[in-house]
Amino acid sequence: MLRKRLLQYIEETKESNGTVPLFEQEREYAVKHGLVNDDELTAPETSSRFQDAYIERCNKETEEPIDIEPVVFLNQTISYLKEQKNEFIFLESLWFNVIGVEGVSIEVDDVFGSYDAMLGLKLQKKHRSVIEQFLEKSLQGESSYDLLFNGEDGLWDLNFTLNDHSDFHEELSMLAVYELIYSTLFKLLQAVDEA
């Protein structure tokens, strides 16, 4: 899946001079799997893949948008959500689309006070065991994730506890947390491809 999606992105974004801007994680994968030659790649102009993301602050009870935020909003630490427990952050990005994720929401769990990521993942139902094995290896808690296949949308509804990821801590910026989520999902798709 990842190979197919990344190849599609490469073909669609190949610039007139024949180069493709890719971040390091995608670059390594693309070169390793022969999707593109290293000399056809350039580094993106920005340091963050989420520079052009659509970001909403939303009310947890009603799911109504509170405000649309500029990317600089993501420079705040993730602990912002503990101070604003009635909010969640929703982010859509081209890069999440590349890996088959429509958007990612982050919120603080009202009961446990943990940080949760919630998303829909476009993968076939048959990949359940690989997804579960990957999540169990990647997350350290007992009930670190919920995984449910939504047959109507053809998506996996995936929620996981960020606190159970070894690289997560409350001093991280929201931007760093979204990068962490992206990297984890990218590795999950690699695991699905290799299975």
NORPE-V108777 format. One record per residue. N is the residue number from 0. RES is the residue in one small letter. D_LAST is the distance of its C-alpha to the last C-alpha in Angstrom with 1 decimal. Layout:
BEGIN
[[N:RES:D_LAST] [N:RES:D_LAST]]
END
This chain:
BEGIN
[[0:m:11.2] [1:l:12.2] [2:r:13.1] [3:k:15.2] [4:r:16.9] [5:l:17.8] [6:l:19.1] [7:q:21.2] [8:y:22.5] [9:i:23.5] [10:e:25.3] [11:e:27.1] [12:t:28.2] [13:k:29.2] [14:e:32.7] [15:s:35.8] [16:n:35.8] [17:g:32.3] [18:t:30.7] [19:v:27.9] [20:p:28.1] [21:l:24.8] [22:f:24.4] [23:e:23.1] [24:q:19.6] [25:e:19.2] [26:r:21.3] [27:e:19.2] [28:y:16.0] [29:a:18.1] [30:v:19.9] [31:k:17.0] [32:h:15.3] [33:g:18.8] [34:l:19.3] [35:v:22.7] [36:n:25.0] [37:d:26.0] [38:d:29.6] [39:e:28.8] [40:l:27.6] [41:t:30.0] [42:a:29.8] [43:p:30.5] [44:e:34.1] [45:t:33.3] [46:s:31.6] [47:s:29.8] [48:r:27.3] [49:f:29.1] [50:q:32.5] [51:d:32.7] [52:a:31.1] [53:y:32.8] [54:i:33.7] [55:e:35.5] [56:r:37.0] [57:c:37.1] [58:n:39.0] [59:k:36.8] [60:e:39.1] [61:t:39.7] [62:e:36.7] [63:e:39.4] [64:p:39.1] [65:i:41.5] [66:d:41.2] [67:i:39.2] [68:e:38.7] [69:p:38.7] [70:v:35.9] [71:v:38.3] [72:f:38.0] [73:l:34.6] [74:n:36.4] [75:q:37.6] [76:t:35.9] [77:i:33.6] [78:s:36.5] [79:y:38.2] [80:l:36.4] [81:k:38.1] [82:e:41.4] [83:q:40.6] [84:k:39.0] [85:n:39.8] [86:e:37.6] [87:f:34.0] [88:i:32.7] [89:f:30.7] [90:l:29.2] [91:e:28.0] [92:s:26.9] [93:l:25.8] [94:w:23.0] [95:f:21.6] [96:n:21.9] [97:v:19.9] [98:i:16.9] [99:g:17.7] [100:v:19.9] [101:e:23.5] [102:g:25.1] [103:v:25.0] [104:s:27.8] [105:i:28.8] [106:e:31.5] [107:v:33.0] [108:d:32.7] [109:d:36.3] [110:v:36.1] [111:f:34.0] [112:g:34.7] [113:s:31.1] [114:y:29.5] [115:d:26.9] [116:a:24.7] [117:m:24.3] [118:l:22.3] [119:g:20.9] [120:l:17.3] [121:k:16.7] [122:l:13.4] [123:q:13.3] [124:k:14.1] [125:k:11.4] [126:h:9.0] [127:r:11.4] [128:s:9.9] [129:v:7.1] [130:i:10.2] [131:e:12.5] [132:q:10.8] [133:f:10.8] [134:l:14.3] [135:e:15.6] [136:k:14.9] [137:s:16.3] [138:l:19.3] [139:q:22.0] [140:g:24.0] [141:e:24.2] [142:s:23.9] [143:s:22.3] [144:y:20.7] [145:d:21.3] [146:l:18.7] [147:l:20.1] [148:f:19.1] [149:n:22.1] [150:g:22.5] [151:e:25.5] [152:d:23.8] [153:g:20.3] [154:l:19.2] [155:w:17.8] [156:d:20.8] [157:l:19.6] [158:n:22.2] [159:f:21.8] [160:t:24.5] [161:l:24.8] [162:n:27.0] [163:d:24.2] [164:h:22.4] [165:s:23.7] [166:d:24.9] [167:f:26.8] [168:h:30.5] [169:e:33.4] [170:e:34.9] [171:l:32.1] [172:s:33.2] [173:m:31.6] [174:l:30.4] [175:a:28.6] [176:v:27.1] [177:y:25.8] [178:e:24.4] [179:l:22.7] [180:i:21.1] [181:y:20.1] [182:s:18.5] [183:t:16.6] [184:l:15.3] [185:f:14.5] [186:k:12.3] [187:l:10.7] [188:l:9.9] [189:q:8.7] [190:a:6.1] [191:v:5.3] [192:d:5.6] [193:e:3.8] [194:a:0.0]]
END
